Amino acid sequence: MTFNPVIPFPLLIPLAVLVVAGGAWLAWRSNARTSGRLRVGLTILRALALSAFALILCNPGNWQPLADTARKVWAVVVDSSASMQTPDGTDGSRWQSAVNIADEINTIAEKRDADVEFAVFDRTLVPQESFDQLSAQQSDGDGSDLVTACGDLISRISARGDELGGVIALTDGRQTVRTDPAGVALRARAEGIPVHGVLIGGDWEQSDLEISSPRRLVVAFSGQKVQLSALVQNHGLGNIRATVELVDAEGRVVDTTNAILGNDASQVISFTIEAPENSTEFTIRAPKMEGERVDSNNAETVRVSLIDTKTRIFIAEGAPYWDSKFLAQLLRQQPHITVNSVYRISDERYFRIDSGDAGPTESSADVFPNTADELGAYDVIILGKGAEHFLTSERIALLREFVSQKGGAVLFSRGKAYAGKWEALEPLEPVLWGGNTGGEMHFEPSRDGEVAGLFGQALPGSGDAIWESLPTLKDARQVDSIKPFTRVLAYGTTNAGGGSGGKVPLLLVRRYGQGAVGLVNADGLWKWDFFPEARELGNMYLEFWSQLTQWLVSYAEFLPGEDYALNLSATKVESGTPINLRAGYRGPEENAPTTMQARATRSGGEAQTIGLGTALDTTGRTIWRGSFEPTTAGFWMVQLVDAEGQAVGPEVALSVTSPPDEFTEVAADPEFLARLTSATGGRLLTASEATSVIDELMKPMEAGSRDAGSIWNPLWARWWVPILLMIPLAGEWWLRRRNGLL
């Protein structure tokens, strides 16, 4: 016998003691005129009656399980998509392994006298009348959608009034149809229907040649040499020689090269062409290799977007040296760059040289831009040493606004631009400075520099021997810490004493509002152009600075000469994936458009108009936001358009791929299956443990706790209990009446 008190025992027991003791005391007081033996008897009878009522409040009884007369149905669904043809150990294929496990489940159900129904699924659910019918099926479906299959199964069995005990899914876990599992999982959980997943198969190394390019949009000037690069990867094809072609928009082969790859190796291939007269697309492709099952990733489209405005650069150098002299001369020679440069000779002498035919001039004024409009005439501000001779607190405030709100770029070309400490300029710098560094060091691109698209594409990658062959750099300063949103694109490395030496961040870039700040933390790059042995390696000095300045401008939000900017939340997605757009404007506020829209155009196909809504950024300036969902795979270009549909601002490239099919990637996906089973209250099982666990699950259900379908059976709800309660009360009444106390 157990108790289920009406109120918790810690409160009930003191209350019961108080009531019984109080009632007995009152009975003793009320019977004061009676004889001693009668007085004791009446008090005992009163105490017994009150004790019986206290015992009822303790609610003695037991839990009794509800009778469960309904038979529960177990559903077994087997994945019949084409990926189940993948070989799987001794059973031949994943499909055969799943059928074998289904056969064992059928045997367990017969032993347990459990009701089991079978079904197969690919994109849809197909119920099977028996296991024999299931075993005769083929795994040839062109997609797999376990989520929808579970939802349909629950609906079918519930509609006919049966109770579903659980779903057992035999699958490799690949959900190739884009379906949100949240709704089905919530319903299954609410109805107490767990989905147990049996994972069939594992990792699978598929033979494949893949071509990819992180730079699908290359901004260039007409007549400029342009390098189009792509990463060629060999996945399990053995040693191969792949012919890689560069094809123009009309399908003509522009250039050809060979990629010689070992097994599971990769190689960056590049084509150098002269920028076309108009923006156009090129495709880097390779033929289907022997052993490949799919070749949809054997090509990558790259767009060369032409701009006709020049990059405008202002150089301020307070301590002229070879680096600053060579840099200014180099940039002035570039046809797509205009340069205004000023050098401090002494406190009252400044030397200015601009692009064009005009000769150098000397003045007593530093001619650094003094207003927001004067700064806005440039795309990049390059600061050498001695910046304290040019910058005031007011100019620094303008410079920060120029970067954060106008999308400009600042490049510290010779490390720390000032002596001592300068709190006003520090917020703009990408690092917190430490002490000086002693020795010389080699320039070494980082992995982040390759991911950012500067090295390995515009410039040689980190593994290229040219970096070790170039003259060393010097005067790099130690960095105490790197600020958030800063990327280290290259390091300076030393080989002290034949060891590995140390590394110092040498080239860094940081997004700052709508613009960008770059830092070259060294001197001595001029030697890359001056020494004959360096020139024999190619004009790396020219390539480095011209590519860096152009890349830095593109890293900022606005391109040279553009008042509009457009950014996408992603540049490569599967079809059906929403893309968020963000547009900015840095022109005069009075000319800012009241409405803005964008147009997405697929190469050789349809176009979509995208409405944009207004919002405010962190600086209070108007921006536009919107989204669209490309439904067709291909190469898309997105561009801002005005109310009349005329294009404004630069283009942005978007690569849309088809969703993975049954042969694109056949490795099992335990992560998805684990999420689905966990969300429904089920378990993820391996093929080896499946039958033993399912045998346990199909055991006849035993009565559980009260929360699992039991009711309370109180002891006092019997016919004889009131009689027992009335005995002491009736006895007290009889004694009182007999002795004349009533």
N, C-alpha and C positions, 0 to 999 in steps of 0.2 A: 504494500500500500504506500502510495506517495501522497503529497499534499500540493494543492494549487491554491494558496490563500487568496482571499479577495483583496487583501492589502498585504504589502510585504511583511514578512515575519518580524523584522526589527521594530516595526510599529505595532503589529498585531499582538505580540506576546506581552509587552508592558500594559497594553490596553486591556487584554483579557485578564491579566492578574489583577489590575485595578478594579475591573467590573466585578469579578468574582469576590475579591476581598471586601469591596465596598458593599456588595449585596449581602454578604454574610454578616457584616457588621451591622447593617441596618436591620436585618432579621433578628439578630441578637438583641438590639435595642428595643425593637417593637414587641418582643416577647418577655419583657423584664418582669411582668406580674405572674408569669407561669412558674411551675415547679422546675427544678434544675434539670431533670431527665427530659421533660417535654421541651424545655427551652433549647437544649442541645439538639434534640431530634429535628425540631422545626428549622433550626439554623443549618443543619447538615443537608436537609432536603432542599432548602433554598440554594445552597452552594452547589449541590449536584445539578440542579436545573440550569443555573447560570454557566456551569462548566460545560454542560452539554451544548448550550448555544455557542460558547466560545470554540468548542470543537468543530461545530458546523462552519464557523467563520474560517477555520483552517482548511476547509474544503477538501477532505480526504477523498481519494478515489484513484483512478488510473487512466492512462492514455490508451485509447482504443483506435487502431488504424481503420480508416474508411475502407470499405470493400471496393476493390478495383476490378470491375467486371469487364472493362473495355480492353480489347487486345490492341497492342501498339504495332504499327507497321514500321519496318526498317527499310530504307531506300538505299540502294547501291547504284551510283552513277559512275559510268566508265567513260573516260576521255577517248573519243574516236577521231580526234583531229590528226592531221598528217604528221605532226611532230612525233606522234606515238609510234611511227615506223622506225625511229632511231634505234639502232642496236643497243641491247641492254643485257650484257652478261650472257649467261648460259641459256636464258629463255628465248633468245633470238631477237626480240624487240620489246620496247616498252609496252606495246599493245598486248603482246603475248603474256608478259609478266602481269599486267593488270587482269587479263582473263583468268590466269591461274589463281590469282588471289581471290577473284570473284567466285571461282569454283569452290575454294576453301571456305569462303563466307557462306555459300549455299549449303555446304555440308554442316557447318556450325549451326545454321538456322534450323535445319532438319533435326539435329540433335537437341537443340533447345526448344523445339516446337515454337519457333518464332516465325512471324509473317515477314517475308522479304520480297520486295519488288525491285526489278532491275530496269535500268535505262542507260542509254548512251547519249552523249552530247558532243557537239562541235559548236556551231553557231546557235543551234537549237537543241531542244531536248526531244528525244525519241524514246518513249516507253517500250519495254520489251516484255513479251508475254511470259517468258521463262528464261532461265539461264542458257538453255540450248539455243534459243534464238539470238541471245547476246553473243555467244561464242562464235556464231556464224557471220557476224558483222566484220567489216573492214575499217581500218583507221585511215580514212582518206579525206576527212573534212578540211576545208580551206580556212578554218579559224576555230578558236576555242573561247567559249564564254561560260565559265563555270558559274558566275554570279547569276546570270539570267536563268541558267538551268536549275539552280537551287530554288529561285523564286517560283518558277513554273511548277516544280515538283511539289512545293509546299501548297500552292494554290490547288493543284489537281487533287491531292489526297484530302485536303481540308474540305473541298467542295463536295466530296461524296460522303463526308461525315466520319471518316476514319481519323484516328489519332496517330501522328507521325512521331515515332520514338527518336529518330535521328537520321541524318544523311551521312553516308560513307562515300566519299569521292575518291576514286582511283585515277590519278592524273599526274602529269609532270609539272603542274602548277602554272603553265604558261597561259596567261590571260591576254590573248591577242586582240580581242574586241574591247574597245574602250567603254567600260561600264562602271558606274559608281557602285561599289559594294555596300555603301553605308545603309541604304534603304532595306535591302534584303537581310543584311546582318541584324539590323534593329528588329525587323519582324521576326526572324528566327529566334532571337534572344527573348523577345516578349512572349512568344508562344512556347518557349522551352524546347526548341528543336535544335540541338547542337549539330554542327557540321564537322565531321571528323575527316581529315584529309590524309590519304595514304600517298606519300610522295614516290612516284615511279621515275627512276632515272637520276642522273646527276649531271656534273659538268660534262660538256662535250666540246672538244676542240674541233671547230669546223674549218676546213680549208678555205681560205678566202684571200683575195687581194683587195685592199681598200685604199682609196685615194681620198684625201681630205685636205682642206685648206682653211686655216683660221681667218685668213684675210680674203673674204669673198667680194669685197669692194675695195678697189685700189684707186685712190684719188691721184690724179696726175695732171700735168700741164702738157699742152699740145707740143709735140716735138721732143718731149723729155723721154729719156730711156726709162723703161718700166720693167720691173722684175716681177714675174708671176710665178709663185711657188706653190708647191703642194707636198704633202707628206704621203709617201707610198709605203704601205705596210703589208708585209707578208705574214699571213696567219696559217702556218701549218702546210704550206705548199712545197716545202723542201727548198733546195737551191734553185732559184729561177732567174731568168733574164726577161724582163718585161719591157716592151716597147711602149713608151709614153709619148702621146701626141698632144700638141697644142692646136686646137681647132677654133677657127673664128665663127662668127654668128651665121655665116653662109655655109658652114660645113667644110670649108677648105682647111687642109692641114697647113699650119703656119710653120711649125718646127717639130722636130722629133728628137728624142733622146732615149737612152736606155737606162733602166734601173736594174742593177745587178744585186740581188738580195739573197742572203742566206735564210734558212728557215727561222721564222719568227723574228725577222730583222726588219728594220725600217730605213728609209732614205729620203732626204729632202731633195727634190729635183726642182730646178728653176729654169725659166725661159726669160730671156731678156729681149724685149721688143721696143720699138719706137711707139710712143703713145699715138693712137689713131687720131684723126681729125675730129671725130665725134665719139661720144660715149657709146660703148658697145660691150658685148659679152664674148668671153673666150671660154672654151671647155678644155680641161686637162683630163685626158682619158687614157685607158689601157684596155686592150682586148681581154675577153674572158680567158682565164688560164685553165690549163688542164687540171682537173680535180676540183674546180670551183662549182658549187651548186647554184649560186646566185651571182649576178654581176651588176646588180643595181647600184652598188657602191664603188664601181670601177671608174667613175667620172665625177668631176667637181666643176661647177660653173663659177667663173670669176668675172666680175664686171669692172671694166676700166672706166671710171667716171672723170670726164674732162672738166677742169675749171679754167676759166679765162682770166681770173684775177690773180695778181701777184701777191706773194707773201710779203708783208711789210714788217721790217725789222728795225728796231732802234737799239744801238749798242752804246753803253756808257762804261768807260774804262778809266778808273782813277789812278791806276798804277800800271802804265803801259809796259808790256813785255812781249816777247816773241809770240806767245799764244794769242794775245789780243790782236796783234798786227796781222798774223797769218789768217786768223779767223775772219777779220773784216775784209781783207783782200779776197779771200775765197768766196765769201757770200756776195760781194759786189760783182763778181764775175758770172754769177748764175742768172740766166735770162728770166727766170720766174721769181726772182727775189729782188726787192728794192731795199736798200740799206741806208739809213742815216746813222752815222757814228760820231761820237764826240769823245775826245781824250783830254784828260787833265795833264798839262805840262808842268804847271806850277799853280800856286794859289790864285793867281790872276790871269793865267793863260790857259785857254782851252782851244783845242785843235779839232776842227770838224771836217769830215769827208762824207759826201753823199754819193749815191749811185748816179750815174749819168755823166754828161760831159763836163759839168762844172768842176773846177779844181778845188783843192782844199782851202779852207778859210780859217783864220785865227781871230779869236775874240776874247774879251774879258768875262763873258757870260757863259754859264755852263750849258745853256739851251736845252736842259732836260724838260720834257713836257710838264706844263704847270697846271693844266686843266684836264677835266674828264674828256672833253672833246679832243684835245691834243693827244692824249693817250689813246683815245679810240681810233686814231688814224693808223695805229699799228696793230699787228697780230701778235708779235713777240717782242718782249723787252729783254735784252741780254745784258746782264750785269757782271762785270769782271771784278777786279779788286778795287778797294778804295771807294765803295759805294757811299760812304759817309760824306764824301765831297759833293755828291749830287742830291742825295735824298734828305728831305726834311720830314718832320712829322706830318705835315700836310700832304707832301708828295707820297709818302708811304700809305696814307689813308686812301689817296686816289689810286695808288697801285693795287692795293688790296681790293678795292671796288672794281677796278679794271679786270682783275682775274675772276673774282667770285661772282660778279653780277653781269659783266660784259663778255665773259667767255674768253678773255685774253690768256696769254701764256707768258710766264716769266722763266728765264733760264739763267741760273747762276753758273757761269761758264768756267770759273776757276776756283771752285770750292767756296770757302767762307769769304763773303764779299766785304767784310769789314774787320777792323781790329777790335779786340776786347769784347764787350757784351753790349748788345743793342736790343732792348726789350721790344721796341716798337716794330722792328723788322722780323723778329723771331717767329711770330705767328704765321708768316708767309713761308718760312723755310720748312723743308720736309723732315729735318732732323734737329736734334739737340746736340750741340757740338761738344767734343771732348778735347784732348790735347793733340799736339802734332804727332805725325808719324815719321819715323826716321828714314828707312831705306827706300830703294826703288822697287817698283812692282810692275807686273804684267797685267794687262787688261784681259778680263775673262768674263764673257757674257754669262748670265744666269739663266736658269730654267724659266723664271718669271719673265725675263727679257724675251725669250723665244715665244712664250705664250702670248705676250703682249703684241707680237708681230713685228718688233723692231729687228731682232736677231733671228737668223735662220731663214729670213725672207728678204727684208730690205737690206740687211747686212749679214755677213757669214754667221753661222751658228756657233754655239759654245765648243763644239768638237773640232772646229776648223783650226788647222795648224797655223794659219796666218796670224792669229792673236799672239801666240808664243813667239813668233818670228819678229814682230814689230818691236821698235825701241821701247824701253821701259818708261814708266811715268814716275813722277815724284811729287812730294809735298802734299800727299793726301792726309787729311786730318781725321783723327779718331772720332767716332760717333758714339755719344753716350746712349742715345735711344733714337729709334725711328718712329715718327709720328703715325697715327692711324691713317689709313687710305694711301699709304706710301708703298710703292713697289720698287724693289732693288733689281734693276735691270742688268747690272754688271758689278763685279767685284775686282779689287786690286789684290793680286796674290804675290806673296814673296816665298822664296825657297831658301830660307836661312839655314846654313849648315847642311844642305842636302836633304833636309827634312821637308815636311809638308808646309812649313811656314804658317803665315796667318792670312786672314782675309779682311779687307776693309771695304765697305760699300763705296763704290766708285761712280756709279751712275744710278740716279734715283729719279722717280717721277711721282707726283702726288696730285690727285684731283682736289681742287680747292674751289668749292661752289661750282659754277659753270665752266671754270677754266682749269688750267693745269700749271704746276710749278715743276721745273726740272733742275737737277743739280749734277754737275760734273765735278767730282771731288778730287781734282788732281791738276797739276801743271805738266807741261812737256809734250802735249799732243802735237805741237808744231814739228817735233822731230819726225813724225810719221810722213811729213811732206818734204822735209829739208834734206835728209840723208839719202844718197843715191840707192843704198841697199834697201831702204824702205820703199822707195818708189818702184823698185823692181818687183815688189810684191803686189803692185797695183796701187792706185792712188787712194789708199784707205783714208787719208786725212780728208780728202774731198768727199768721199762717200760717207764717212762718219758724220761730218757736220751737216751736209746737205740732207741726208736721210733723217738725222736726229731732229733738226729744226722742223722739217716737214711732218715727221711723225708726231712731234710734240704738239703742233697745231691741230692735227687730226685727233689727238688724244683729248684735247679740250672739246667743249661742246660745240663750238662754232668753227667752221672752216674759214680760211682766209677770204675776206671780202664779203662774207655772208652775214646777214642780219637775222637769219632764221636757222634754227637747229632742230633736228629730229632724232630722237633716240627710241630704240625698241627694247623691250624687256628681254628679248632673246633674238639671236640672229640665225639659229638653226633649230627647228622644231619638227615634230610629227604633225601631219595634217589633222585638223580638228582641235589643235591646241590653241587656246586664246593667247593673243599677243597684245601687250599693253604698249601704248604710244605716249610719248611725252615730247611736246614741242615748246621751244623757247624763242624769244625775240629780244634782241639787244639794241635795236635802233631807237630813234627818238620816241619818247612816249606818245607824243602827239600824233605820230604816224602808225602807232600800233593798231592792228586790225581788231575789229570788234568780234568777228567770228573767224573760225579757222576749220579747215577740214583736210583730210589726207586722201590720197589715192594709192591703192595697192594694185600693181599690175603683174600678172604672171607672164613670163617670157613666152610669147607665141600664143597667149591665151586670154582669159577673161580679166576684167578689172573690177575692183570694188571701191566704192566711195565710203569713207569712214568719217563719221561726224565726231568732232572734238568739243569737249566742254571746257569752260574756263576754270582756272583755279589760281591760287597764289603760292609761290614758292616760299622758302624760309626767309628770303630777303624782302618779301612783299611785292615782287614783280609778277606780272601776269604770265601764266603758262597755260598750255592746253593739254588735256589728257583725253584718251579714248582707247578703244580696244577693237579688235576684229579677230575672226577665226578663219584662217585659210583652210579650205576644205579639199583643195587639190594639191597634190605634190608637184614641185617644180621650183624654179628660180624666180623669186618675186622681187620687185623693186617698189619701195614705198617712198612717196614724196608728198610734201605739203602742197596744197593748191588753195587758191583764193576763192572768193565767192563765185567768180566767173569760170572756175575750173582751170585757171592758168597756173602752171607749176611755179612755185617759189621755194627757194632754199635748195639744199643738196639732196641727193638720193641716198637711201639706205637699203642695203641688200638683205634679203631674207631667204634662206634656203629651207624649203618645206619638203620633208621626206615622207614616204608612205609609212603607215604603221607597220610594225614587224609582222611578217606573215609566218606561215608554218615552217619555212625553211631559212628565213633570215638569221635566226638565232635559236638553236634547238636545245640549249642548255636548260635543265630543269630550273624552276623558279620557286625555291622553298620559301622565300621571303613573302611573296604574295599569298601563298597557301597558308602560311603561318598567321598572317594578318586576318584572313577571312575566318579561319577556324577559331582563332582567339576571340574575334568579335562576336561569334555566335555561341561561345561557351564550349566549343569542341576542342579537339586535340589534333596536333600534327604528328602523324605516325610514319615511321620508316617501313619499307616493305617487309623487313625481317621481323618486326614486332607486331605487324598489323593483325595477324590471325589470333595471337594470344590475347591481345587487348580487346578485339572485337568479340571473342568468346566470352570474356568477362562482362562486356557491355550487354550481351544478349541474355545473361542469366535472368531468370524470373525475378521481377522486382519485389523486394521485401518491404514490409511496412517500415516507414521511416519515422522521423520525429513529427511533432505536431505541425511543424512548418511544411512537412512533405505529405500532408493529407490525413492526419489523425485528429480525433475529437476527444474531449475530456469527458470521462464517465464518472460523475461524483457518487460517493458512497451513500450520501444522505438522501438521494433520490430513490428511496425504497419505501414500500408501504409500512414496514414495521418501524422505521426510524421515528416518525411522529409519535407512535405509541410509546416507545422508550422515553422520548422527551416528556411525555405527559405523566409518566409514572411518578417522578418525584413531586411534580406540581399537584397531582391528584392526591398523593399521600399527605402533603402539607395541608391541603384543603380539608381532607377527612379528619385529621387530627384537630384542626382548629374548630371544626363544627362539633366534634364529639366533646370537646372541652369548653364549649360555649364561648369561643373567641371570635365568632362571626356575628 
